[in-house]
Amino acid sequence: MTLPEPLAPSLHTLPSGLKVLLAPDPLAQTVAMGYFVQTGARDERRDEMGASHFLEHLMFKGNDAVGGAELNARLDALGGHANAFTSDEATVYHAASLPERAPELLSALSVLLEPALRPEDIETERGVILEEIAMYADQPESRVFDALRAAYWGEHPLGHQVLGTVQTVSALTPEVLRRNFLARYGSLSVTLVATGQLDAQNILEQAALISAEWPHTVHVRRPLPQQVAPALHILPDDSLSRLHVAVCTPGVAVDHPLREAAAVLSEIVGGENGRLYWALLDTGLADSADLSHAEYQETGVFEGGFSCDPERAAQVLGLYRGVLSSLQEQGVTEAEVRRAARKLAVSTLLRSETPQGQLFGLGMEYLALGRVVTVEEAVERVANVTPQDVTALLALRPFDVQVTVALGQTATLATLT
């Protein structure tokens, strides 16, 4: 017996302007859906930092037809995972359920995109978010990376804190939040993605009805240049027993031809069994050490760091910098590239084995690139990274400009630059 194969993803534009990206798989046991909104923390005014994340919270409070308690009961009754997240450039609302519950799933998920934004709900969630900010402020890892982003990005909107600050969140009024919603949640800025066992025609017809009255507006993001100078910022805190260091250097944008090479390079350096592991963790000099690559619309960054005993701070920072410097001076080996590329390709395949995993791959790639990227293409692009690709990336000298922030007992770093 020949089993049906998954169908190629298809992109549709509804009369409302809403885009629908469908990836049916007749053999899947579940269906996953998500609204991917092309807006995030970088799209806020600086004095309204945190508005995107605040709106994410308020979406779960329901609308005039469906109250918050009923909405959450509906989502819970579907038996699947329902959640949301806000990042620098995207906000995503997602859920999964059994295939026969797909119409109910889409109906409940769509309530999130038509929020009431009641003043009483805003005050309740303000308290929740302020508690969230306070919680992260007590975590040294969060503190050092917040300080790193502020130091690296300066006034660039990619330096906005997703949660906002106590000051900005406290000042967000119902009028400001509604203005942000209307400006950035029009149908032309939203993509509905559905994966798994689904009836494509039914989803298209239902989504067309649901979105018919949505504002036909689009949020246009303005890319901005970024100039960075090397710097070391010392944040003394003698109450901390470990020193926490965060490092940021220039990377490449999401549409750069060496994007996959950047992912492979960061795996070679900061992945499990990467160069930082053998230099700092296997030797017992540090508690943790990593490096990853994040790409944005017009730029990207390598971002990482370590934690260690304060007495070893200068030694460990020197070794960390030495690992990055040696890459630019000596390059990488073919075995390193092959191993890292294979690991990333397998990870991509594993994530795509479930409808929910495939949902995020399709949705986030579409938001970033404006086109459909299949699992096969994503796997092929990373699997085919060559040593020459990584060498070309290193020729850009990404590690020449390092912005570093150290938090804790920093006396041994006082003489460093």
N, C-alpha and C positions, 0 to 999 in steps of 0.2 A: 504494500500500500504506500502510495506517495503522499507524504504529509504536505499541507500547504505551507508556503514560505512567507515570511514577513514581506509586506508590500513596501515599495520605496516611499520615503516621505514625500508628501505633497503639500504645496503652499497655496492657500486660497485667500482672496480678498473679498470680504462681504460688502454689501451696499453701504453699511455704516462706516466702512473704512477699516474695521477690525480685521486683522490678519489671523488666519487659522492654519496652523501647521499640524498635519496629521501623519502619524506613523503607525498604521494598523499591523497587528501581529495576530493572526487567527489562532495560534497555539498558546498565546499568553493566558495566564490564569487570572490576571487582574487588568484594570484599566487605570491610567494615571492622567491627570489633567493639571494644567497650571496656567495662570495668567502672568505673563512676563511683561513688565512695564518698563519702558526705557527711560527710567528716571531714578536717581539716587541722591546720595548726600552731596555730590559735587554740583548738583543742579540747584541747590538752595542759595539764598542770600546768606552772607556770613553771619548776620545778626539773627537769622532764622534757622541756624544750624540745629539739626535734629528733627526738622519738620517731616522729612520723608519717613523716618522711623516712627515718629509719633502717628502719622497717618496709617502706617501698617498696623499699629495697635488698634486704632479706631475702626478699621475695616471690620473687625470681628465683633463690633458692637451692633451690627445690623443696620437696617434702614427703617423707613416709615411703615413698611408692610411686614417686615420680619424683625422682631426684636433680637437683641444679642443672645439671650438665653435660648430662644427657639433656634436661632441660627447654629449655635454651637451644639445644641441637641441634635439637629439634623446632621451636621457633619460627623458627630460622634456615632449616630445610629447607622451611618454608612459603613462603619467597621474599619475604615482605613485611616491612614495617617493624614491629618490636615495641618498645615503650618504655613509660615511665611518667613521671609527674611529680606533685609534691606542691605545693600552694599553701596559702593561708591557710585556705580553707574546703572544699577538695576534694582527693582523691587519685584519680588516673586511671591505669588499666592498659589499653593499647590495642595493636591489631595489625591488619594488613590482609593479604589474600592473594587468590588466585584463587577464584572462586565454588565450583568443585568441591572445594576444600579447606576449605570452611566448617566441617564437623563437626570436622575435626582442629584447626582454628583455635580453635574454642570450647573444645575439650577441653584444648588446651595453655594457653590463656589462663586457664582456670578453675583450673589447678594453682596459679596465683599466689595465689588466694584461700584456699588451704588450706596455708599454709606450715608447715614443720617447726620453724622458729625454733631451730635447733641452736646450742648455746653456741659451738662452734668457728666456725660461720659468722658469729655475732655479733662475735666478736673480729676476724675477717678484715675484715668490713665496717666495723667501728669505725675501723680504720686507714685505710680508703679515705675515709671521711667526714671524718676529721680532716685528711687531706691536702686534701680539697675545701675545708674551712673555711680552711686555711692559704693555699690558692691565691687564694680570694676576698679574704682579708685583705691580699694584696699588690696588689690592684687599687683605686686611689683611688675609682673610681666606686662600687664595692661598699661601701667603707668609709663614704663620705659618706651613702649611702642607708640603711645600717644605723644610723648615728648619727641620721639624720633620723627614722626610724621609732621609735627609742627615745625621742627627744625629743618627738615628736608624740603617740604613744600612751601613753607612761608605763607604768602597770601594766595597761592594757587588753590582753587577750589578742591583739588584732590587731597588737600590737607584737612578738609572738614572732618570732624568726628561724627561718625554715623549716629551715635546716641545723642550728640549735641553736648552742651555743657549745662551746668546747673543754671547759669544765667540765661542762656538762650531758651532752654526748655521752659523755664519759669515764665518767660515773657511771651510765649506763643499763645495768641488769642484765638478764639473760634473763627474770627474773620480772617486771620492770617492763614490758618490751617485750611479753611475752605478755599481761599485764593490759591494756595499751593496745589490743592487737589484739582481745581478747575483748570489750572494752567498746565498741569503735567499728567493728567489722567484721561485725556481725550482718547477717543477710539483709535486715532491714527498713531498713538504712542503705545498701543497695547497689542500683544500677540497671544492668542490662545493656542496652547500646545496640548495635544492629546496623543497618548501612546498606549499600546497594548491591544487587547481584544475589544474592538469598537466598531460601531456602525458609522462610517464616515459621513454618509448622507444625512443621517439623523442629527449628528452633531452640528453639521453645517446649517441645517434648517433651524435647529433650536438656538444656536448662537446668533443667527441672523435676527430672530425675533427678540432675543434678549438685548442685543446691542443696538436695536433700531433707533432708540431715543437717546443714546449716549451722545455727548457733545463731539462733533466731528472736528476735533482740534488736534494739533500735534505740538509737542514740545521740541524745540530746536536747540541743541546743545552747541555752545561756541567753544571749540578747542582753543587752548591757550598755551603759548610757549613756556618753557621752564628752564631757567638757568640756575645751576647749583655749584657751590664752591665747597671744597673739602672743609670739614669742621669736626671738632671734638667737643661735645658739651658734657660737662660734669655736673651731676645732680647729687650732692651729698645727702645721705640719709643713714646715720649711724645706728638706727633702729633695725636695719636689715642685716641678717647674718650672711647673706650671699650677695655677691655683686652681679647685677643684671646689666648686660650690654646689648644694644641693638645697633645694627649697621644697615645703611641704605646706600645703594649706588645706582646709576642710570641703567635702564634696560631698554627694551624695544616695544613698540606699540603692537596692538592686537593684530593689525593687518600687515605687519612687517614680514618680509620673506624669511627672516631668521627667527621667527617666533618659536617654532618647535626646537630649534637649536638652543634657544635660551632655556627652554624647559629641560632639555637634556643636560645642558651645562649645570643647571642648578641641582639636578639629581646627582651628577658626578661629584659636586662639591658637598651638598648638604643632605643628600638622601641617606637612607640606611646603608651602612658600609661605604659611605662617600669619604672624600678626603678629610673633611672635618672630623668625621668619626674617628679615623685612625690617628689623626694629629692630636685631638683633644679629649675624646671620650675613652678610647681604648687605653690611652696613657694615664687616665685618671685625673687629668688636669682640670677638666670642666664637668659640670653636671649635665649640661645640654649644650648642643651647638648645631645650628642649622643654617640653611640658605634656600630661598625659594624665589621664583620669578612671578611677578604680577604684571599683567599688561592692561593698558587702558586705551582709550580712543586715539590719543595722539602721542602717547609715550608709555613707558613701562619702568619697572624698578626691580632690582635684585634686593631682597630684604631678608635679613636674618639676624643672628646674634648668638649669645651664649650666656651661661651663668656659671660662676665659679667662686672659690674662696677669695675674699678680698685681697689676701696677701699675694695671690698669684695673678692679680688683675693685669699688670703690665706684661707679664710673660705670656699669658693666654691671648691678650689682644695682639701682641706681636706675632704669635703663631697664627692666629686667625687671619691677620693681614698678610702674613707670609704665604698662606695657602692660596689666597686670591692673587697675590703678586706672581707666584710661581706658575700659575695657569697662564697668565699673560706672557710670561717670559719663556716658558718651556712647552706650553700647549698641553694637549690631552693625548691619550693613547687610543688606538683603534679599539682595543678591548674595552676600555672605559666607555666609549661612545656606544659600542654595540650592546653592552650590558645595560646601560641606562636607557637607551632607546627601546630595547626589548621590554624592560620593566614598565616603562610608561605605556607602551602599546598594550601590554597585557592588562594593566590597570584600567585603561580605557575600555577594553573589551569586557572586563568583569563588571564595570559600572553599567554597561549597556545591556546586561543580561536580564535585567528586570525592567518593566515599563517605567517605573519611577526613576531608575538610574538613567535610562535613555531620555526621559523627559528633560532632565537638567542639561544633558549634553546638547540636545537639539535646541532647546530654548535659549540657553546662554550663548551658544555660538551664533544663533540667528540675530539676537540682540546686538552682539558685538560686531558681526561682519555684514549683516543685512542680506544674507543668503543662507540656503539650507546646506548644512555640512553633515553628511551621513556618517555613521559610525565607521564604515569602511574607509572613507576618506580621512577621517581623523586618525585612525589607526595607521593608515599608510603613510601619512605625512610625518608622524613621529617616528615610525619604524624605519623610515628611509633617511633619517638624519645621518649625515656622514661626518667623519673627522674634519673634512674640508669646510663643512658648514659651521662647525663649532670654532674652527680656526678663523673663519671670516668674522664670526661674532666677536671673538677675542681681539681681532684686529681693530675693532671699534674702541678698544681700551675702556670697557665698562667699569673696571675696578680702580681706575686712576682717581676718580672723584668719590671719596667715601665720607658720608656724614655719619658720625658715631655719637651715641648717647650712652653714658654710663650712670647707673643709679645704684646707690648703696654707700658702702665705706670706700671712698674713692681716693684715699691719700696716696696710694702707690701710682695713681695715674696723673698726679698733679703736674709732673714735669713733661708729660707727653703732649704732642700736638697732632 
